């Protein structure tokens, strides 16, 4: 069995390091500067190596992501790791450090850091979420085959995005989702509910998706004539579509989910 872990990366490594009262003021300044962290996101950088030594001394305390993975790492249940990090200097710094630590200590068969464009930048919340869903769902589909067990480590990152990734992972029948809170000793396995798209939305979403690929929208009058205004209003209330100037337009995240889920 090949154990594949998809990890949503946060910034706990640098956040925890910055809270150490005895670190130099220069280190504190670097911790608060996203551009500085991006410039130092290399194992060849002295500051990176200093934080790395701190991580190695107590990895479970220094990194929320590693703490959640601890029992899997110690029991040899980590063969492949995919680290999804924010489009920020902090995110790059922490993901690079996680990648180095896992390579140095546990030597997985495969490990990959994946930058998610727009993820973690408030001005690009929707685009960041869409890109995260697209990359995550694409990887789950590629890994879904006999002999693979797929896990989602939903500990790091931002809570709204993580909530949606858990739902999406459930839609794609991932094998296990785990999470650890800083006050817990052991990670908890989140329930994977048998989530499906409500059948009453299947046909209209398929049609909207086809029209979206052709024209980028569907005329409201035509879709309303076929399905009625009530179901269109429901899709709008669920934030799956939006209406602009008499056009029904799929939200970007809806388009991505339909792309990866067989309706």
C-alpha positions, 0 to 999 in steps of 0.5 A: 500500500502506498500512503499519499498525504495531501497537506494544506500548509500553514505558517506555524513554523515561522509563527512559533519561531517568532514567539520565542522571547530570546530570538534576536530583534533582527530575526523578529523583523524578518519573521514579520516581513513576507518579502524577506521570508521569500528571499530566505526560502532556501536551505542555503540561507543562514536564517533558514538554517537557524529556523530549521535547527529550531524545528529539528529540536522539537518538530511536533511543537514547532510545526502543526502539520508535522504534529498532525502527521506524527503517528503516520510518520512514526508508523511508516505510513507516509510514502508520498507527500504533497504540500499545498502552500499559500502564495506568500513568502511565509507560505513558501518558507514554511513549505520548503522547510517542511519538505527539507525536514521530511526528506532529511528525516523520513525520506518519503518516496516522493515529496512535492511543494505546490504553490497555489496562486492567489491562496492566502491573499485576501484580495484574491480570495475567490481565485485562490480558493478556486486554484486550491480546489483545482490542484487538490481535486486533480491530484486526488483523481490522479492518485485514486487507483488500486494500491493507493491510500489517500489522506488529507491533512487539514491542520494548516492553512485558513479555516474557510478554505480548509472547510471547503477542501474537506467537503471536496475531499469527501465528494471525491471519496478520499480515504482519510481526513485528519486534523489536530488542534494545538490543545490536543495530543492526538490527531482526530479523524474527521468523518467522511460523509457520503456527500453527493450533489442533490439530483435536482441540481444535476441536470441544470448544472450540467447544462450551465457547465456546457453553456459556460464552456461555449459562451461563458454564460447562459441567458436567464430567459432560456434557462428560466423557461426550461427549469423555472425561476425557483431553482435558479434562485436556489443556486444563487442563494447557495452561491453556485451561480451569479446573475449579471445583466440577464446572464446566469454565470457559474461561480468559478468554484462551481465550474472547478467542482463540476470539472472534477466530479462526475454528475 
